[in-house]
Amino acid sequence: MISAPVTQTKRYTDLRSFLQRRFGCRVHKIALDAHFTCPNLDGTKAVGGCIFCHQGSGHSTVGTLSISEQLQKGKAYLRRRHKAKKFLAYFQRYTNTYAPVEDLRRLYDEALAVEDVVGLVVGTRPDCVPDPILALLQEYAQRTYVSIEYGLQSIHDQTLARVNRAHGFSEFLDAVHRTAGRGIHTCVHVMLGLPGETKADMLATARAIARLPLDGIKIHLTYVLKHTVLGDMYLNEQYRPMEMMEYVERVCDFLDLLPPSMVIHRLTGDPPRDLLLAPQWARHKWQVLNAIQAALDRRDSFQGRKWVPDSSQ
C-alpha cells in the first residue's frame, strides 16, 4: 500500500492534470454525435436500451451537423470560455464502434483532420469491439492519442440484467484484455447507486477493476431521468436514488481501492436539467466535487490508500 496522497493539491489522479502533462497545454474534449445507434436499442441484442437511458449519453442537440462542423463549433466555445488550445474529438453518444470499419475510419479521419484536434476518444460497449475495430484504433494510436471508454457500470451480472445492459461482465473482461498492449488509453465507466446494489457490491466492482489493465475510470452517479424505465420506477417508489453524502462516501471508498496511477476522468454526472427527476442535488456538480474533496481530507483518504497490487502480475 502507498502511504501518501497522489498529488499535493488533489488526492486523486485527475484527468486535467494527466492531459496537461501529456500535451503540455490545456486540452478539452469536444463531445460529438456521429448518429450511431446501439445493439441494445435496435433489436440486435435488446430493445428499449438501459433502464436509465433517455436518448443516449450526451443528450444530443447537434441536429445534422457533420463531425467537422461540431468540432469547429465546440472549439470556438471552449477557446472563448476556457482558453483551450488543443482538443480531443470525443465520440460520445450511443455506441461509437457500432459500424463497419471503413465507416469508422471515415469519421475518425474527418475528426483528426480538424486543426488542433490532437486525439480521439471513443465511447462504446464492450460487446462492440471486434478485433478489426481494435486494430483500426491501434493504427491511430501509433500516431496520436487514442482513448476508448467501455461502459460497464457494474461487475455484477445480476445488476447488468436488472438494468438491461444486454451484456455481462465476461464480455467486458474479454474486451479489456484484447485492448491491452495496443497503446490505447482504456477507460471504464461505472455507476454508483444502481437498483439493488449494496455498498459491498459497489466496492467489489472497485476491487475487480483495480486488478485489470485499465488506464482510467469514470465514476457516475445513477440519476433518474424523465421518460425512462428507471424514471417510472422512481415515480412508483420502486427505486430510491442515493443521498448526496451517501454518494460522496461511496466515491471516497471507491478511490481508496483504485491503483494510484489510474486516471480519474469523472467523479459524478452531468444530468440534462430539463429531464432530471432525481436526485435534485445532482444539479450542483461543483458542490458535489467540493464535498468529495472535503470528505477525502476529513478521512485522510486518497486514491490507492487501500489498493493492494496483484502479486500474480
MOPE-V605466 format. One record per backbone hydrogen bond with DSSP energy under -1.0 kcal/mol. CO is the residue of the C=O (numbers start at 1). NH is the residue of the N-H. If there is no record, write none. Layout:
CO&NH ; CO&NH
This chain:
10&7 ; 11&303 ; 12&14 ; 13&264 ; 14&18 ; 15&19 ; 16&20 ; 17&21 ; 18&22 ; 19&23 ; 20&24 ; 26&85 ; 26&86 ; 28&88 ; 30&90 ; 32&92 ; 32&93 ; 37&95 ; 38&41 ; 38&42 ; 39&45 ; 39&46 ; 40&49 ; 46&43 ; 50&53 ; 51&230 ; 56&59 ; 62&65 ; 66&70 ; 67&71 ; 68&72 ; 69&73 ; 70&74 ; 71&75 ; 72&76 ; 73&77 ; 74&78 ; 75&79 ; 76&80 ; 77&81 ; 78&82 ; 78&84 ; 86&28 ; 87&118 ; 88&30 ; 89&121 ; 90&32 ; 90&92 ; 91&123 ; 95&98 ; 97&99 ; 100&104 ; 101&105 ; 102&106 ; 103&107 ; 104&108 ; 105&109 ; 106&110 ; 107&111 ; 108&112 ; 109&113 ; 111&114 ; 114&117 ; 116&87 ; 118&145 ; 119&89 ; 120&147 ; 121&91 ; 122&149 ; 123&96 ; 124&151 ; 125&128 ; 130&133 ; 130&134 ; 131&135 ; 132&136 ; 133&137 ; 134&138 ; 135&139 ; 136&140 ; 137&141 ; 140&143 ; 140&144 ; 145&120 ; 146&185 ; 147&122 ; 148&187 ; 149&124 ; 150&189 ; 152&154 ; 153&191 ; 156&160 ; 157&161 ; 158&162 ; 159&163 ; 160&165 ; 161&164 ; 163&51 ; 168&172 ; 169&173 ; 170&174 ; 171&175 ; 172&176 ; 173&177 ; 174&178 ; 175&179 ; 176&180 ; 179&182 ; 185&148 ; 186&215 ; 186&216 ; 187&150 ; 188&218 ; 189&152 ; 189&153 ; 190&220 ; 192&222 ; 194&197 ; 198&202 ; 199&203 ; 200&204 ; 201&205 ; 202&206 ; 203&207 ; 204&208 ; 205&209 ; 206&210 ; 209&212 ; 212&214 ; 215&263 ; 216&188 ; 217&265 ; 218&190 ; 220&192 ; 221&223 ; 224&277 ; 224&278 ; 228&232 ; 229&233 ; 230&234 ; 231&235 ; 232&236 ; 233&238 ; 234&237 ; 243&247 ; 244&248 ; 245&249 ; 246&250 ; 247&251 ; 248&252 ; 249&253 ; 250&254 ; 251&255 ; 252&256 ; 254&257 ; 255&258 ; 255&304 ; 256&306 ; 259&262 ; 263&217 ; 264&15 ; 266&219 ; 272&275 ; 272&276 ; 275&226 ; 278&224 ; 279&282 ; 280&283 ; 281&284 ; 284&288 ; 285&289 ; 286&290 ; 287&291 ; 288&292 ; 289&293 ; 290&294 ; 291&295 ; 292&296 ; 293&297 ; 294&298 ; 295&299 ; 296&301 ; 302&305 ; 310&313
